[in-house]
Amino acid sequence: MQFKSYWHETAPVFSGASTAPVEGQFDVAVIGAGFTGLNAARKLAMAGVKVAVLEARHVGFGGSGRNGGHLNNGVAHGYAEAKATLGADQAHQLYKAFDRSIDMIEEVVRTEGIDCDFRRAGKLKLASKPSHVAGLKANFEVINREVDPDTAWIERDGLAGEIGSDAFHGAMLYKKAAMMHMGRYVHGLADAASRHGATIWEQAPVISRQKVGGAWVLTTPKGKLSAERVILATGAYTGEFAKKPFSYFRHRLISVGSFVVATRPLSETEIAATMPGNRTCVTSMHIGNYFRLSPDNRLIFGGRARFSATSDQTSDARSGEILRASLTSIFPHLADIELDYCWGGLVGMTKDRFPRAGSADGMLYGMGYSGHGAQMSTLVGQVLADMAMGDDSTNPLAGLNWPTIPAYSGKPWFLPAVGLWFKLKDRLS
């Protein structure tokens, strides 16, 4: 088993990064070369804006290359809960923003000719317990009636053609949801941004920023550049350098580990017995799992196996053991299957689990996707490009307040207690 991201290992290596020192004057500097930053850079470059991208490691290193491969529409929690928190109009707007972002991904893939196996697969939200059926079905009825008629309810006896498991008691089907190869998409975005004129530097973390005259000077180990506008698109990895250059986010964004394994490729018989519907799947537990088939027919199976802000080989290995147990409980016939890849990554969570995009501390930012970044980041990246060019009208998150988290300054000391609380809620639900 390799302790590496399947998406990283099975995608081309980006060869378009600049090998020159970091220098020059730019209209916009984008910090972070994931889905958010590269979508912003691509749109800016296509508009003739002189744009630089500064990436601390390599293109797609963070959440864009470490997720489960789902492009699921719908908000991170129940739509009814979003209505109660945000109000009906803003909840509706946020739901539709996820739909638009998946449409945008499809358009970018088609326009740029990105070979990333994009497919409208549909998503199943699976009821893990009989007691979960009523709440999940009620949420479906509200969504289907008010915001998304492209949904359906599947009773337990209808799941046999969708998933080869007796563990579930019904499901909501989101028909607009999609899947793709995340590594190939981020590589294609980087190629497209570079081809349209963006300059991309890898291994160039921003270690300081300073306002000089009317521009920001960003310093990296490879040199420094200046830019009139700065877009921060570092997501859950902002905390690695948030103490000084980007301290605003230290009190608002929580980085939480999420972990994934990928099996060896399944045979046709195993596919028919495991994932005959070939959709993305998410369970209804608070500490749940998500899974899908890869383009080469591996089962990619993930979840919040441990409540930790650490992802390294030791942490990932421990989480991989937990994930194998969960995989076995859902698919007993795969109990002894080989796991070829095991990896982890950080998810940027907000207290209310709603994403944020706006301006603060002299920068534009988009982050806090709370586990839904793969689908939402394309729209947010393009929104940030609009904002950098003076158009604030396309931001569906405008006006959404982002308060600080009490007693939090960047180190999520409370995660173990949160994990215990969610385990208790799952046990009692």
C-alpha positions, -999 to +999 in steps of 0.1 A: +000+000+000+013+034-010+007+063+014+001+087-015-029+103-030-044+082-059-052+115-077-016+127-075-001+094-085-023+088-116-023+123-130+003+140-153+029+162-136+025+199-143+055+210-164+045+246-170+057+261-137+082+290-141+118+282-132+128+318-130+130+337-097+098+351-083+098+387-095+079+413-114+049+435-112+014+420-116-022+431-116-032+402-094-013+376-074-031+344-065-018+324-035-026+287-038-027+266-070-057+244-063-092+245-079-100+279-064-068+297-073-064+282-107-099+290-117-094+325-107-060+327-125-075+312-157-104+336-158-082+366-151-056+356-177-084+351-203-095+387-196-060+400-203-051+406-166-015+401-157-017+374-130+008+354-110+001+322-090+023+313-060+020+277-048+038+266-016+043+230-029+031+217-062-001+223-082-030+205-066-010+195-035-037+204-009-074+196-008-078+197-046-057+166-048-066+148-016-104+145-016-128+117-024-135+126-060-171+137-055-189+167-072-221+166-051-247+193-054-267+204-024-255+222+008-232+205+034-260+200+058-298+197+055-315+223+033-341+228+060-314+236+085-298+260+060-332+278+056-335+281+093-300+296+096-298+317+065-333+324+056-352+309+026-337+333+000-301+329+009-304+291+014-320+288-021-292+309-036-265+288-019-281+256-031-283+269-066-246+280-064-235+244-060-255+235-091-239+263-110-204+254-099-208+218-113-221+233-145-190+255-146-167+225-141-184+208-170-180+239-191-143+243-182-136+206-189-153+209-223-138+242-233-102+234-223-104+198-235-094+184-200-093+146-199-105+140-164-134+115-168-161+140-158-195+123-156-229+132-142-232+101-120-257+112-095-253+111-057-269+088-032-274+101+004-279+067+022-298+062+054-275+043+077-301+035+103-339+029+101-343+060+124-326+082+098-351+075+071-378+099+082-355+129+085-337+122+053-370+117+035-384+150+049-353+168+037-358+153+003-394+164+001-385+200+010-356+201-015-377+184-043-406+208-038-387+241-033-353+240-050-343+209-069-369+188-088-340+167-102-340+145-070-357+113-061-364+091-032-354+054-033-369+030-008-348+003+007-361-024-017-350-002-046-314+000-036-303-034-049-296-020-083-276+009-069-254-006-042-244-041-032-249-037+006-277-045+031-264-017+054-288+010+042-326+017+046-334+041+018-317+069-001-321+103-016-308+106-052-294+139-064-294+135-101-272+166-110-242+154-089-210+143-108-176+128-104-142+132-121-105+125-118-094+153-095-057+151-103-063+154-140-087+183-136-063+203-115-035+195-140-057+206-168-066+238-150-029+247-145-021+240-181-051+262-192-042+291-169-006+290-180-016+287-217-038+318-213-010+338-198-008+332-161+027+328-145+027+299-120+055+293-095+057+261-075+076+256-042+071+293-035+053+298-002+044+333+008+064+341+040+055+377+042+034+405+026+038+442+029+019+471+015+042+494-004+026+524-020-005+511-038+007+475-042+013+444-021+048+430-020+048+392-015+080+375-004+089+339-011+121+319-007+125+323-045+122+360-045+094+386-043+068+402-066+043+430-063+006+430-072-022+455-070-047+428-058-041+396-039-064+365-039-059+341-010-070+306-021-052+283+004-082+267+021-075+244+049-037+249+044-040+286+053-031+277+089+005+267+079+014+303+075-015+322+090+002+335+121+017+365+104+007+372+068-029+360+071-038+361+107-075+371+100-083+335+092-066+320+122-097+326+144-123+315+118-111+285+098-107+251+113-085+225+095-098+190+100-083+158+087-102+136+062-088+103+050-093+080+020-082+046+008-084+031-027-086-006-034-070-025-062-091-024-094-123-044-090-133-072-114-165-069-134-181-094-110-169-074-080-183-041-095-217-057-100-217-069-064-205-036-049-214-005-069-238-015-098-252+020-099-217+036-102-227+068-084-211+088-056-224+077-022-225+094+012-238+079+044-261+097+069-240+092+100-223+123+116-190+104+114-199+089+080-183+076+049-182+085+012-173+062-017-173+058-054-156+039-082-125+054-098-120+056-136-100+024-134-126+007-112-111+010-077-134+016-048-124+049-034-136+050+002-132+078+027-144+095+058-135+115+089-118+084+104-102+104+132-109+139+145-074+153+140-057+183+123-028+161+113-022+143+081+011+124+077+020+088+071+015+077+107-018+095+110-029+082+076-020+046+084-041+047+116-070+062+097-066+036+069-072+008+095-104+025+107-115+030+071-109-007+063-132-017+092-159+007+079-155-006+043-158-042+056-190-034+076-206-020+045-192-044+019-183-077+038-174-094+005-145-069+002-131-076+037-098-089+025-093-068-006-059-052-012-057-014-005-033+001-030-034+037-018-040+054+016-039+092+020-052+121+040-058+158+036-071+188+054-107+201+051-113+238+059-143+240+081-163+270+093-182+269+125-216+269+106-202+248+077-211+274+051-183+285+027-171+321+026-159+344-002-152+380+002-125+405+012-106+410+044-073+423+055-066+438+021-072+406+002-099+387-016-104+352-003-125+320-010-124+291+015-142+273+043-159+248+019-164+223+048-160+192+028-177+205-004-148+223-019-143+200-050-176+212-063-179+248-050-143+260-056-147+264-094-175+289-089-157+307-061-125+309-080-143+326-109-162+348-086-129+360-070-116+368-105-147+389-111-142+407-078-105+414-087-117+430-119-142+452-099-174+431-103-189+420-070-223+410-084-216+373-090-208+364-054-235+341-039-218+344-005-219+382-003-230+395+030-226+362+049-210+373+081-179+353+093-175+356+131-145+344+150-147+312+170-144+318+207-112+306+224-098+295+190-065+308+176-056+283+149-050+251+169-082+230+171-077+217+206-114+208+208-114+182+179-112+151+201-142+163+222-161+171+190-154+135+177-167+120+210-198+141+207-205+130+172-199+094+181-224+097+209-249+113+185-244+085+160-249+059+187-281+075+199-296+084+165 
